[in-house]
Amino acid sequence: MLEDLIIYQKTYDFILWLHPAVNKFPKSQRFVLGQRIENKALDLVQSIIIANAAREKTPILAQASMELDELRILIRLAKDLHFLSVRQYGLAAEKLNEIGRMLAGWRNRFSQAI
């Protein structure tokens, strides 16, 4: 069951946290950087769902890892442009690092099986 997959739940919770934060971006950036951040987070959860259902998980997990890295960069940019506070950035970074550790563990498990 998908809800039993901890990485899915952590990513979903991150998106729930992210949405109100992005909605506070300046109007000029809400539909540029904000939309890009939300789309990348949704791409990440989509990759996790697909990987969970796939027989060959390794390439999909590699894609998810790239999406996570892109999301980290976008979140850092939002902080540097002062759209996110340092506190919000720290919380986001902590959540993304936890997701990253889980993703790396998942990738390692399936790369060793080959």
C-alpha positions as CSV (number, residue, x, y, z in Angstrom):
1,M,0.0,0.0,0.0
2,L,1.4,3.4,-1.0
3,E,0.5,5.0,2.4
4,D,2.8,2.5,4.1
5,L,5.7,3.7,2.0
6,I,7.4,6.1,4.4
7,I,9.3,8.1,1.7
8,Y,6.0,8.7,0.0
9,Q,4.4,10.0,3.3
10,K,7.4,12.3,4.0
11,T,7.3,13.7,0.5
12,Y,3.6,14.3,0.7
13,D,4.0,16.0,4.1
14,F,6.7,18.2,2.5
15,I,4.3,19.2,-0.3
16,L,1.6,20.1,2.3
17,W,4.2,22.3,4.1
18,L,5.5,23.8,0.9
19,H,2.2,25.0,-0.6
20,P,1.3,27.7,1.9
21,A,5.0,28.9,2.0
22,V,5.0,29.3,-1.8
23,N,1.7,31.1,-1.7
24,K,3.4,33.8,0.3
25,F,6.0,34.5,-2.4
26,P,5.7,37.9,-4.0
27,K,3.0,37.8,-6.7
28,S,5.6,38.4,-9.4
29,Q,7.4,35.2,-8.4
30,R,4.5,33.0,-7.2
31,F,3.8,31.9,-10.7
32,V,7.4,31.7,-11.8
33,L,9.8,30.3,-9.2
34,G,6.9,29.3,-6.8
35,Q,5.2,27.3,-9.5
36,R,8.5,25.7,-10.6
37,I,9.2,24.6,-7.0
38,E,5.7,23.1,-6.6
39,N,5.9,21.3,-9.9
40,K,9.3,19.8,-9.0
41,A,8.0,18.6,-5.7
42,L,5.0,17.0,-7.5
43,D,7.4,15.4,-10.0
44,L,9.3,13.9,-7.1
45,V,6.3,12.4,-5.5
46,Q,5.2,11.1,-8.9
47,S,8.5,9.4,-9.4
48,I,8.3,7.8,-6.0
49,I,4.8,6.4,-6.9
50,I,6.1,5.1,-10.2
51,A,9.2,3.6,-8.7
52,N,7.1,1.8,-6.1
53,A,5.0,0.1,-8.8
54,A,7.9,-0.6,-11.3
55,R,9.7,-3.8,-11.6
56,E,12.9,-2.1,-12.6
57,K,13.2,0.7,-10.0
58,T,16.8,1.8,-10.5
59,P,16.3,4.3,-13.4
60,I,13.2,5.8,-11.9
61,L,14.9,6.2,-8.5
62,A,17.8,7.9,-10.3
63,Q,15.3,10.3,-11.9
64,A,13.8,10.9,-8.5
65,S,17.2,11.7,-7.1
66,M,17.8,14.3,-9.8
67,E,14.4,15.8,-9.1
68,L,15.3,16.1,-5.4
69,D,18.6,17.8,-6.3
70,E,16.8,20.3,-8.6
71,L,14.2,20.9,-5.8
72,R,17.0,21.6,-3.3
73,I,18.5,24.2,-5.7
74,L,15.2,25.9,-6.2
75,I,14.5,26.1,-2.5
76,R,17.9,27.6,-1.9
77,L,17.3,30.1,-4.6
78,A,14.0,31.1,-2.9
79,K,15.9,31.6,0.4
80,D,18.6,33.6,-1.3
81,L,16.0,35.8,-2.9
82,H,14.3,36.2,0.5
83,F,11.1,34.5,-0.5
84,L,11.7,32.0,2.3
85,S,13.1,32.9,5.7
86,V,16.2,31.2,7.0
87,R,14.0,29.3,9.4
88,Q,11.8,28.0,6.6
89,Y,14.8,27.2,4.5
90,G,16.3,25.2,7.4
91,L,13.1,23.3,7.9
92,A,12.8,22.6,4.1
93,A,16.4,21.5,4.0
94,E,15.9,19.1,6.9
95,K,12.9,17.6,5.3
96,L,14.6,17.2,1.9
97,N,17.7,15.7,3.5
98,E,15.5,13.1,5.2
99,I,13.8,12.3,1.9
100,G,17.2,12.1,0.3
101,R,18.5,9.6,2.8
102,M,15.5,7.4,2.3
103,L,15.8,7.7,-1.5
104,A,19.5,6.8,-1.3
105,G,18.8,3.8,0.9
106,W,16.1,2.6,-1.6
107,R,18.4,3.1,-4.5
108,N,21.2,1.2,-2.8
109,R,19.0,-1.7,-2.0
110,F,18.0,-2.2,-5.6
111,S,21.4,-1.4,-7.1
112,Q,23.0,-4.2,-4.9
113,A,20.3,-6.7,-6.0
114,I,21.5,-6.4,-9.6
